[in-house]
Amino acid sequence: MKRSRYWLLAAVGLVVLGAAGWHWQRGPAVPAFEARAAGRTAAQRPPDDPVPPPRASAPVAVEAGQARTMALARTVSAVGTLRAAESVTVRPEIAGRIERVGFDGGARVRRGDLLIELDAAILVAEADQIRAELALAKANYQRALDLADRQFVSARARDEAAASLRVLEARLALAQARLSKTRIRAPFDGVLGLRNISVGDYVREGDALVVLEDLSSVQVDLRLPERYLARLQPGQVLKVAFDAWPGRSFDARIEALDARIDADGRALIARGRLPNPEGALRAGMFAKASIVLSENPQAIMVPEEAITPAGSELIIYRIEQGRALRTRVEIGERRGGLAEVLSGLPADARVVTAGQLKLQGDGQPVRVIGDERSPASGG
């Protein structure tokens, strides 16, 4: 009997331990009304039973900047060389010995001023001889006319006298032309180069004597890539700078475009003209020019830090109502830390300039550092 009683107590103990273990794994009991509420679906929830709101995420701290409109000129830069508006190397047309030099190096001269005079003694003597022969030919021709009128000489004799007269007149004109070549004059107003000749030098035809340049205006030849051909035209504005005049800019305009593209460098030659009333510019100077291709008086500019690459796109986060909205944009010119937005952004937009990496998605709440308006007051 005692052994049966022990087995009964052991069986009851095992049942109690099993029940306790089962309740411990299941956890605390859930009230019936809470179980029924949790088991209902959204479709079964009555209208008067509100859904508890989701937990709001904390605003992300960012820095912001303001988009602004300003006048923007689209330009292209190029380098070139200055040329004189008119330039010539003075050369003699006949050989001779220099008898007089009528200029100093670097002097300004006017058109027609005597520069160099060659020895003309032989040419003067030849001209005098031809004048004497011409006087005799005129007398013979007049005598032949009188005799021919009285039919004392033939018409042939009269014609021969007329021909001799015309030949001598032509020889005199040639002698006078050669004599005029001994006086070399300035062909236009300008500035002379350095003097490298002296009285007594013998020069031949075509020898270089001195350079004369008209510097009242100068030309600048610029080499530009051929892709700008469709956007260049005469009359466009140039801003030209020179190392010789630091901090100073000269205004010019495109005068002409070359008729062909340079096949070696695939470059187009554009020629501009600069007024030079003060004579500050010289031919051969190195020029740095910027050409105004177009102007936009209402360009939308944002800080470059606001632009974020995203694959093949460019993204700007604009701030509206305390949230950062992801906006795809197209960028144009960049100037002085600002970038032009061609499309995708309103003119008065406020944009995120720092902290974009902390933004996890579109419309995330943000708090602008140092801005009392953000985010609770609507940004």
C-alpha positions in Angstrom: 0.0 0.0 0.0 2.8 2.4 0.8 4.5 1.7 -2.5 1.3 2.5 -4.4 0.9 5.7 -2.5 4.5 6.8 -3.6 3.8 6.1 -7.2 0.6 8.2 -7.1 2.4 11.1 -5.5 5.2 10.9 -8.2 2.6 10.9 -11.0 0.8 14.0 -9.5 4.2 15.8 -9.2 5.1 15.2 -12.9 1.7 16.6 -14.0 2.2 19.7 -11.9 5.7 20.3 -13.3 4.6 19.8 -16.9 1.8 22.3 -16.5 4.2 24.9 -14.9 6.6 24.5 -17.8 3.9 24.9 -20.4 2.7 28.2 -18.8 6.3 29.5 -18.5 7.0 29.0 -22.3 3.7 30.6 -23.4 4.2 33.7 -21.4 1.8 35.8 -19.4 -1.8 35.4 -20.1 -3.5 37.8 -22.5 -6.8 39.2 -21.5 -9.6 38.0 -23.8 -10.7 41.5 -24.9 -7.1 42.4 -25.9 -6.8 39.1 -27.8 -10.0 39.9 -29.7 -8.8 43.4 -30.5 -5.4 42.2 -31.8 -7.1 39.5 -33.9 -9.2 42.0 -35.9 -8.0 43.0 -39.3 -8.0 46.6 -40.7 -11.2 45.8 -42.7 -13.0 44.6 -39.5 -11.9 47.6 -37.4 -14.9 50.0 -36.8 -14.7 53.6 -37.9 -14.8 54.9 -34.4 -11.7 52.8 -33.4 -8.7 55.0 -34.4 -5.4 53.6 -35.6 -2.5 54.6 -33.4 -0.1 56.9 -35.3 3.4 55.7 -36.4 6.4 56.9 -34.5 7.9 60.0 -36.2 11.6 59.9 -37.1 13.9 62.6 -35.7 14.8 65.5 -38.1 18.3 65.3 -39.8 20.6 68.2 -39.1 21.7 69.8 -42.4 23.1 73.1 -43.7 21.1 75.1 -46.3 21.6 77.8 -48.9 19.3 79.9 -51.0 19.0 79.8 -54.8 19.1 83.2 -56.4 18.7 84.8 -59.9 21.5 86.8 -61.5 22.7 87.9 -64.9 25.0 85.2 -66.4 26.9 85.3 -69.6 28.0 82.1 -71.3 31.6 82.5 -72.4 34.4 80.5 -74.0 38.1 81.2 -73.4 40.8 81.4 -76.0 44.3 82.6 -76.5 45.7 84.6 -79.4 48.2 87.1 -80.7 47.8 90.8 -81.5 48.2 92.1 -85.1 48.4 95.7 -86.2 45.3 96.9 -88.2 47.7 97.9 -91.0 51.3 96.7 -91.2 54.0 97.0 -93.9 57.7 96.6 -94.3 59.0 99.6 -96.2 61.2 98.4 -99.1 62.8 100.2 -102.1 61.5 99.5 -105.6 64.9 100.5 -107.2 68.5 100.0 -106.1 70.5 103.0 -105.0 72.5 104.6 -102.3 70.7 106.2 -99.3 71.2 110.0 -99.4 68.8 111.0 -96.6 67.0 109.3 -93.7 63.9 111.3 -92.6 62.8 109.5 -89.5 63.9 108.3 -86.1 63.2 104.8 -84.8 59.8 104.5 -83.1 58.5 107.8 -84.4 54.9 108.5 -85.4 54.5 109.6 -89.0 51.6 110.6 -91.2 50.8 109.5 -94.7 53.0 111.1 -97.3 55.9 111.9 -94.9 59.3 111.4 -96.5 61.1 108.4 -94.9 64.1 107.7 -97.1 65.6 109.5 -100.1 68.0 107.7 -102.5 70.7 109.3 -104.6 68.9 110.5 -107.8 71.7 112.2 -109.7 71.8 109.7 -112.6 68.0 109.6 -112.9 67.8 113.4 -112.9 70.3 113.6 -115.7 68.5 111.0 -117.8 65.2 112.9 -117.3 66.9 116.1 -118.5 68.3 114.4 -121.5 64.9 113.0 -122.5 63.3 116.5 -122.0 65.8 117.9 -124.5 65.1 115.2 -127.0 61.4 115.7 -126.4 61.6 119.4 -127.2 63.3 118.7 -130.5 60.7 116.0 -131.3 57.9 118.5 -130.7 59.5 121.0 -133.1 60.0 118.3 -135.7 56.4 117.2 -135.4 55.1 120.8 -135.7 57.3 121.3 -138.8 56.0 118.0 -140.3 52.4 119.1 -139.8 53.0 122.4 -141.6 54.8 120.8 -144.5 52.1 118.1 -144.8 49.4 120.7 -144.9 51.2 122.3 -147.9 51.9 118.8 -149.3 55.6 119.2 -149.2 56.1 116.0 -147.3 54.3 112.7 -147.3 51.8 111.5 -144.7 54.3 108.9 -143.7 56.8 111.5 -142.7 54.2 113.2 -140.6 53.2 110.0 -138.9 56.8 109.1 -138.1 57.3 112.5 -136.5 54.2 112.0 -134.3 55.4 108.5 -133.3 58.8 109.8 -132.3 57.1 112.5 -130.2 54.9 109.9 -128.4 58.0 107.6 -127.7 59.9 110.4 -126.1 56.9 111.4 -124.0 56.7 107.9 -122.7 60.4 107.8 -122.0 60.1 111.0 -120.0 57.2 109.6 -118.0 59.2 106.5 -117.2 62.2 108.5 -116.2 60.0 110.7 -113.9 58.5 107.5 -112.4 61.9 106.0 -111.7 62.9 109.4 -110.2 59.9 109.4 -107.9 61.0 106.0 -106.6 64.0 107.6 -105.0 61.8 109.2 -102.5 60.1 106.7 -100.2 57.1 108.0 -98.3 54.8 106.6 -95.6 51.8 104.9 -97.2 49.6 105.5 -94.1 49.6 107.0 -90.6 51.4 104.9 -88.1 54.4 104.1 -85.9 57.8 103.2 -87.3 59.9 100.4 -86.0 63.6 100.6 -85.1 66.0 102.3 -87.5 68.6 99.9 -88.9 69.9 101.9 -91.8 72.2 104.9 -92.3 73.1 107.5 -94.9 75.4 106.0 -97.4 74.1 102.4 -97.3 73.5 100.8 -100.6 70.2 99.0 -100.9 68.9 96.7 -103.5 65.3 96.3 -104.8 63.2 94.7 -102.1 65.6 95.1 -99.1 63.8 95.7 -95.8 64.3 99.2 -94.6 61.8 99.8 -91.7 58.5 98.5 -90.4 55.4 100.8 -90.3 52.3 99.8 -88.4 49.0 101.5 -87.8 48.3 100.9 -84.1 45.2 103.2 -83.8 43.3 99.8 -83.6 44.7 96.3 -83.3 43.4 92.9 -84.3 43.5 89.7 -82.2 43.5 86.3 -83.9 42.0 83.5 -81.7 42.0 79.8 -82.2 38.8 78.1 -81.1 37.6 74.5 -81.3 35.4 73.8 -84.3 32.5 72.8 -82.1 31.8 76.6 -81.5 31.4 77.3 -85.2 27.6 77.5 -85.0 27.7 79.8 -82.0 30.1 82.4 -83.3 29.2 85.3 -85.5 30.7 88.8 -86.3 29.8 91.4 -83.7 30.0 89.2 -80.6 31.7 90.8 -77.6 35.3 89.9 -76.5 36.9 90.6 -73.2 40.7 90.6 -73.7 43.4 90.6 -71.1 47.2 90.9 -71.4 50.1 90.0 -69.1 51.6 93.4 -69.8 48.5 95.1 -68.3 47.5 93.0 -65.2 44.1 93.6 -63.8 42.9 95.5 -66.9 40.4 94.3 -69.4 40.0 95.5 -73.0 36.7 95.4 -74.9 36.6 94.1 -78.5 34.3 92.6 -81.0 34.6 89.8 -83.5 35.3 91.2 -86.9 35.5 88.2 -89.1 35.7 84.3 -89.1 38.1 82.4 -91.3 36.5 80.7 -94.3 38.1 77.4 -93.5 38.9 75.2 -90.5 42.6 74.5 -89.8 42.9 70.8 -90.6 46.0 70.4 -88.4 44.3 71.4 -85.1 40.7 71.4 -86.1 40.5 75.0 -85.0 38.6 78.0 -86.3 40.4 81.4 -86.5 38.2 84.2 -85.2 39.6 87.8 -85.6 38.5 90.6 -83.3 39.3 94.3 -83.4 40.3 96.4 -80.4 40.4 100.2 -80.4 43.8 101.4 -79.2 43.7 105.2 -79.0 46.3 105.4 -76.2 48.8 103.2 -78.0 49.0 100.8 -75.0 49.0 97.7 -77.2 51.6 96.4 -79.6 51.5 93.8 -82.3 52.7 90.4 -81.3 51.4 90.6 -77.7 50.0 87.5 -76.1 46.2 87.9 -75.5 43.8 85.9 -73.3 40.2 86.4 -74.5 36.8 85.3 -73.4 33.9 85.4 -75.9 30.4 86.0 -74.8 28.3 83.4 -76.6 25.0 84.2 -75.0 23.5 86.1 -72.0 20.8 85.0 -69.5 19.6 87.9 -67.3 17.6 85.6 -65.0 19.8 82.6 -64.4 19.1 80.5 -61.3 22.3 80.0 -59.4 22.9 77.6 -56.4 26.0 76.8 -54.4 28.0 74.0 -56.0 27.9 72.1 -52.7 24.2 71.5 -53.1 24.7 69.3 -56.2 25.0 65.6 -55.5 25.8 63.0 -58.2 23.5 60.0 -58.3 24.6 57.7 -61.0 24.1 59.5 -64.3 21.9 62.2 -62.7 22.5 65.3 -60.6 20.4 65.7 -57.5 19.6 68.7 -55.4 17.6 68.4 -52.1 15.3 71.4 -51.8 13.7 72.2 -48.4 9.9 72.6 -48.3 7.8 72.5 -45.1 10.7 71.2 -43.1 11.3 68.3 -45.4 14.1 67.5 -48.0 12.7 66.8 -51.4 14.9 65.0 -53.9 15.0 67.0 -57.2 16.7 66.0 -60.4 18.3 69.0 -62.1 20.3 70.0 -65.2 23.4 72.1 -64.6 24.9 74.7 -66.9 27.7 77.2 -66.3 29.8 77.3 -63.1 31.1 80.6 -61.8 32.8 81.4 -58.5 31.4 78.5 -56.4 28.0 78.8 -57.9 26.3 76.6 -60.5 23.6 77.5 -63.0 20.4 75.3 -62.8 18.9 75.0 -66.2 15.8 73.0 -65.2 14.1 71.3 -62.2 14.4 74.0 -59.5 12.3 77.1 -58.8 14.0 80.5 -58.5 13.3 81.0 -54.8 14.2 77.4 -53.7 16.1 76.7 -50.5 18.5 73.8 -50.9 20.6 71.5 -48.7 24.3 72.3 -49.0 25.7 69.9 -46.4 24.4 66.7 -44.8 23.0 65.1 -48.0 24.7 61.7 -47.1 22.5 61.5 -43.9 19.3 61.8 -45.9 17.8 58.3 -46.4 15.0 59.1 -48.8 12.7 61.7 -50.3 10.7 63.8 -47.9 12.7 63.2 -44.8 12.4 65.8 -42.0 15.4 68.1 -41.7 16.6 70.7 -39.2 18.7 73.5 -40.7 21.6 74.3 -38.4 21.4 77.8 -37.1 17.9 78.4 -38.5 15.2 79.1 -35.9 12.5 78.5 -38.5 13.3 74.8 -39.1 11.6 72.4 -38.9 8.6 73.0 -36.7 7.6 76.3 -38.3 7.6 74.9 -41.8 11.1 75.6 -42.9 
